[in-house]
Amino acid sequence: MLLPLAWLIRIDDRPEYRRWLRQIADDIENRKNESGAIREELAALDRGDYVPSKSNAAYGTDEAL
């Protein structure tokens, strides 16, 4: 999200877009650990369209419906 928002500001600089960029940057900064790595966060599985396969046999059968 950082790069698209930075380009958006470059093309059409509005305070709202700058707030969005600052929010994303702050969210990333808050998820960094002491080593500098950014922790990945996943939402609840029932919120997405592509849930993990339930077995090895089911792997690859429904990711791109």
Phi, psi and omega per residue, in radians:
M1 nan -0.458 -3.111
L2 -1.080 -0.846 -3.080
L3 -1.140 -0.837 3.106
P4 -1.049 -0.690 3.122
L5 -1.190 -0.653 3.092
A6 -1.095 -0.711 3.094
W7 -1.177 -0.681 3.107
L8 -1.042 -0.764 3.117
I9 -1.128 -0.639 3.129
R10 -1.139 -0.616 -3.111
I11 -1.469 -0.724 -3.069
D12 -2.508 1.562 -3.030
D13 -1.391 1.882 3.104
R14 -2.232 2.609 3.126
P15 -1.004 -0.634 3.125
E16 -1.062 -0.753 3.141
Y17 -1.162 -0.655 3.096
R18 -1.148 -0.637 3.058
R19 -1.109 -0.732 3.112
W20 -1.058 -0.817 -3.132
L21 -1.076 -0.768 3.125
R22 -1.096 -0.687 3.134
Q23 -1.115 -0.783 3.123
I24 -1.117 -0.786 3.134
A25 -1.076 -0.735 3.114
D26 -1.132 -0.720 3.118
D27 -1.071 -0.734 3.117
I28 -1.143 -0.788 -3.138
E29 -1.043 -0.688 -3.134
N30 -1.223 -0.324 -3.124
R31 -1.692 -0.024 3.112
K32 -1.317 2.462 3.036
N33 -1.721 -3.100 -3.032
E34 -1.101 -0.372 3.116
S35 -1.452 -0.199 -3.097
G36 1.732 -0.150 3.103
A37 -1.218 2.595 3.122
I38 -1.794 2.112 -3.099
R39 -1.187 2.323 3.066
E40 -1.460 2.384 3.103
E41 -2.158 2.317 -3.134
L42 -1.981 2.497 3.091
A43 -1.408 3.044 3.085
A44 -1.034 2.446 -3.070
L45 -1.071 -0.510 -3.114
D46 -1.324 -0.079 3.127
R47 -1.576 -0.228 -3.074
G48 -1.807 2.937 3.108
D49 -1.524 -0.446 -3.042
Y50 -2.080 1.676 3.136
V51 -1.535 2.717 3.119
P52 -1.079 2.653 3.087
S53 -1.109 2.527 -3.120
K54 -1.527 -0.224 3.117
S55 -2.716 2.903 3.082
N56 -1.113 -0.636 -3.134
A57 -1.140 -0.549 -3.123
A58 -1.465 -0.172 -3.093
Y59 -1.058 2.271 3.085
G60 1.461 0.137 -3.084
T61 -1.702 -0.310 -3.060
D62 -2.498 0.259 -3.099
E63 -1.202 -0.560 -3.035
A64 -2.202 1.084 3.126
L65 -1.263 nan nan
